Amino acid sequence: MTKRTPLGEFETLVLLAILRHAGGVVGSHIGRELEARARRRVSRGALYATLGRLEEKGLLSWRVEDAGPDRGGHARRIFVVTREGRAALRDYGRAVRALSAGVVDLL
């Protein structure tokens, strides 16, 4: 197994929210996904700081979507989880399953 930087809880939630969108997703939709599914309110600053940290770790990447008239001519970034990000999520999931085996009934 490759040595990876551990994921924090919020980083994990952000990666999972992005992964739900196969073609990639913009930051505002990530925030809405976190609110709807994880019931976590997040400030824009905290979200974009986390996105930057995940990019530095090589766990996500982004591309620029061309500006359209619906955005007043402003381009936006589309975020996607990288192969390394998917592997980190798999490792995290394995650890959670292994640690929760036998104790789920106690929760």
N, C-alpha and C positions, 0 to 999 in steps of 0.2 A: 504494500500500500504506500502511496506517495505521501510525503509529509506536506500537509496543507495548513494554511493559517486557519484556525478555528473560526467558524461563523458565529456571530452574535445573533440573538433572537430576532432583532429588527432586521438585520441583514438577510436572515433566512426568509422572513416574511416578504421582504421586498423582492428577493429572487423568485419566490413562489408566485407572487403577484404578476411578475413579468412573464414567467414561464407559461402562465395561463393563456397568453396571447402569442400564438405560434409565429406570426409575422412581425412581432415586435409591438411595442406600446409606448405612448408618450407619457411623460411624468405625471400629468394631471390625472390620467386614467389609472396609473399605479396608485396614486393617493386615494382615488375613489374605490378601487379594488380593496385596499387595506381597510377602509372604513366599512365597506359592505360585508366583506367576508371575515376579516379578522377583528372587526369592531374596534379598530385602532384609529384614532384621529391623529393626524401627523401634520406638522407645519411644513410648509414648502421648503424652508431652509433645512430642516432635519432630513427631509426626503432627498434633496439634491446633494447634501453632504454625504449621505449614505450611498447614493448612486456614484458619486465621485470616488469614494473609498472602494466600492466594489469594482469599479473600473480599474483602479490602481492595482488591485489584487488579481486582475485578469479574469474576474468572474462574470463580467458583463461587458458588452460593447455597445456602441451606438452609431447611428448613421443620421445624416441630415435629410429630412424630408423637404422637398421643394416647397417654397412658399406658395400659398394659394390666396385667392381673394377673401376666403372665409376667415383668414388670420391676419388680414390687413397687410399682406405682403411679407409677413414674418415666417421664417423657416422654423421648424421644430425638430427636436431630436427624438429618434425612435430607438428605444432600448431593447436589447435582446440578451438572453443568457448565453454565455459561451460554453464550449465543451467542458472547460475547467469548472465553470459554475455548476453545470449539471452534475459533474462528479462530486463536487463539494456537497451538493444537496443530497446525493445518494448516500455519501458517507454520514452525513448528519442524520438522515432518516434511519440508517442502520443502527446508529448509536442510540437513538431514541427508542427504536423497537426493542433493542437488546436490553436497555435499562428498564423499560416499562414492562417487559415480560414478567408475569407473576405478581405485579403490583397494581395492575389496572383496576382490580376490584377494590383496592384500598383508596382510590382517588375519589 
